[in-house]
Amino acid sequence: MPVGEKHGFLARTLIYVVLIAGAALSAYPFYWMLVIATRTRDAVYEMPPAILPGPELIANMSHALERIIFFRALWNSAVVSASTTASVLFFCSLAGYAFAKFDFPGKKWLFLLVLGTLLVPQQLSVLPNYILMSKLSWIDSYKAIIVPGMVSAFGIFWMRQYIGASIHQELIEASRIDGCGYFYTFVRIVLPIIVPALATLGIFTFLNTWNDFFWPLVVLKNNENFTIQIALQQLFSRNDSIDYGMIMAATFFATLPLLVVFALFSRWFISGLTSGAVKS
């Protein structure tokens, strides 16, 4: 084997070893959660730590179902996350399209104002949002969670950058010359091109909404309206000792929808993240 090819083979082997090690380290917390979920309540304290799954998964999940309305909470999270994601994709793509391809008075300052909201901590908006939701009588309802998250500054910035880089102005002008309106051009010309960016933003939004704990904890009061994160927190609030096997079993099943969503859109997700690097 020539020296150049030998060095190339060694470099590729080293890269694969590093990637496999990184993937194993990333997947280990999820595997460890599965191991604890399939063992008794004290397995987390065992030394040496358990490394193989046990037979207690169904029993631990049954205990969790006795304490919380698990499937109702799972449905609530699915409705809230899907609705918020659909809304963010629609409004942020429209706003990004306008900022990227149209000129209007105050465009620069308005976009800076949108970016400026990224610097405001989420905690500062809790009180005014809560007062607003209370005056609208939306406390303890889906609307109190969905409406404040219907559009995001990051989403507008993300779509504006992607549309500006991937869609040429001549394409839009050609569509306009053919008689297409602004919205028709957006639906038939722009949307099919920005699918990778939409998938990426959709996955981020769905994950963030699904994992959000603080705001649902503030506005939700009734057990039947709890999202899955609030429901899982109830497993810690009992007077007896913490049953880690039960908690990990419920958490494991609560994580599965996220894995399904990522698996369905991972191809576009990777394409969206790497498109800028390829073009550069």
N, C-alpha and C positions, 0 to 999 in steps of 0.2 A: 504493500500500500504506500503510495507517495506520501511525502512528509505533509504536504498541504491537506490532502484528504484525511490523513490521520489526525491532524489538528482539528479539522472540521468535525470529524466523528466524535472526538473527545469533547469538543465544545457542545455538540448537540446532546451527548450523553449527560454531561453535567447539567445542562438546562433542564432535561427531562427529570433528572434526579431532584433538582431544586423544586420543579413544579409539582412532582408527585408528593414530595415532603410537605410543601405548602398546602396542597389539597387535603392531605391527611390531617394536618394540624387544624385546618378550617372545619373539616367534617367531624373531628373527634368530639367537640362539645355536644353535637346533636346525637352521636352514637352513645356517648356517656349518659345523656338524658334517657335514651331508649333502654340502656342497661338498668338504670335505677328504676325506671318505670315498670320493669318486669320482675322486680325483686321486692322483698319485704320492706317495711317502713324504716328499718335501721340499716339498710344496705349501704347508705351513704357514709356510714361511720366505719365500715369494715376495713381492716388492714390485713393483708394488702387489698387494694380496691378491686372490686369485681370488674372483670373485663368481658364476660360473656352474658348474654341475656338469660333471664330466668323464666319461670312459668307463671308469674303473678300479674301479668299485664291486665287480663280481664278482671281479676279480683280488685286490683287497684282502681281500674276505671269504674267498676261498679260502685265502689266507695265514693268516688268523686260524683257520680250521678245521683247518689243519695243526698249529697250536701248542696249541690248547686243545680240550677236549671241549665245544664250544659248545652244542649242542642238549641234551646231558645236563644241563649247568648251567642252561640255560633251563627245562628240565622241573623240575629241583630247586627253582628259585626259584618256579615256578608252583605246585607242590605246597605248599611252605612258606607262600607268601603267601596262597593260597586257604584253606588250613586255618586259619591264624592269623586271617584276616579273619572266617571263619565262626564261629570260637570267640568272638572279641571281640564280634561282633554279638549272639550268643546270650546270653552271660553278662552283658555290659554292659547290654543292654536289660532283662534280668530284674532286675539289681541296681538300675538306674535306676527301674524300675517300683516296686520295693519301697520305695526311698527317697522316691519322689514321692507314693505313694498309700497307704502303710500306716504305722501308728504302732506302734512296738515299743520296749521298754526299750533305752536307749543309742543310739537312732537318730542323734541329733545328734552325739554324740561319735564314733560309728563313721564317720559321713560326714566329719567333720573329719579323722579318721585317714586316710581314703582320700585326701582332698585333700592332706594333709601329705606323702604319698608322692610327690606331684608335685615337691616341693622337694628330694628326694634325687637327686643326680646319678647318671646311669646307671652311671658308672665305679665307684661305690662298691659296686654289687651284682654286679660281675663276678666277684670272687673267691669269695664265698659261693655264687653260682650255679654256678660252675665246679666247686667241691668237691661240691655237691649232685648235679650231673650226673655227676660221676666216680663217686660212691658208688652211683648208680643204674645205672652202666655204660651211660650214654646218650651218652657222648662219641663224636663222629663219626657222628651219626645225625640223622634228621629231628626226633626227639623233643627233642633238646637245643636246637633252635631254636624249635620250635613251642610247647612247654609253657610256658616262661617268659613268652611273649607272649600267652597265651590270654585274658587279661583286662587291662584298662588303667584307671588312675585317671581319665584324661581321658575315656575312653569312658563310664564310670559317671557322671561329672559331666555330660557332654554329654546323655546319655539322660535323666538325672534332670531336668535343666532343661527339655528339650523335652517330656517326658511331663507334667511339672507344669503347663506353660503351654498344652498343646494338648488335654488330655483332662480333661473335667469329672468331678468325683467322682460326680455324679448318674448319669452314663452307666455307671459301674462298679457303682453300687448297683442300677441297673435290671437290669443283667445278672445280678447276684447274686440279685435277687428272682425272676428268671425261672429260677433253678435252676442257673446256670452256676458251676462251680468257679473257683478263683483262676487256675489255669493255663489253663483253657478261655477264661476272660475275656481273659486276656493274648493268647492266640493269635488268637481270633476278633474281639475288639473293639480291643485296643490296637495290635497289630502292623500292621493295615492303615492306621491313622491315622499311625503314625510312620515310614512308608516313606521320606520325604525325609531324616529324621534318620539312619535306618539307611544310606541310600545315601551320605550325606556322611561318616559315620564309617567306612563300608566303604572308600571311596576313600582317605581319609587313612591307614587302617590298611594297606591293600594297598600304597600307595606307600611308606610307611615301612618295611614289611617287605621289599619288593622292593629298596629302596635300602640296606638295612642292610648294613654292611660289617664293623663291629668285632666283634660277637658271633659271627657265622659264622666269621670269621677265627680266633677263639679256640678254638672247639669242633670245627671241621671239620679233618680230617687227610688224608683220601683224596681224590684228584682226582675220583673218580666221585661224591662227595657234595658237591662245591663248588657254591655258588650262583653266579649269573651275575656278581655283583660280585667275588667272589673269583677267578673264572675270568678276568675282564677284567684284574684286577691282574697276572695271570701274564704278560700281554703286555708289561708294563713290565720284567719281571725277567730279560730276556735280556742276554747280554753284548754283542751288537751294538747299533748305534745304534737309537734309538726310531723305529719306523715309524708315524708318526701317521696315515697313510692307512689302514693295517690296523686300528689301534686305533679310529679313528672309524667305520670300517665295522662292526666288531663292536659298538661302542657304539650305533650307529644302529639296528641290528636288535634289540639288547637293550632299546631304549627303546620299540619298537613295541607290545609288549603293554600297557605303561602307557597309551599313547594310545588303544588299543582299549577298555580298561577305563573310562577317563575318558569316551570318546565314548558308551559304552553307558549310563552312569549320570549323565551331565552334567545331564540335565533335572531329576532328583531332587536332584542335588548343589546346583544353583543355587536350587531351591525350598527346600531345607533351610537354606541360608545366609541367604536373604532373608525367611524366614517371620517371624522375630522383628521385623524392621524393618517389615513390612507390618502386623503386629498393633499395633505401637506407634503 
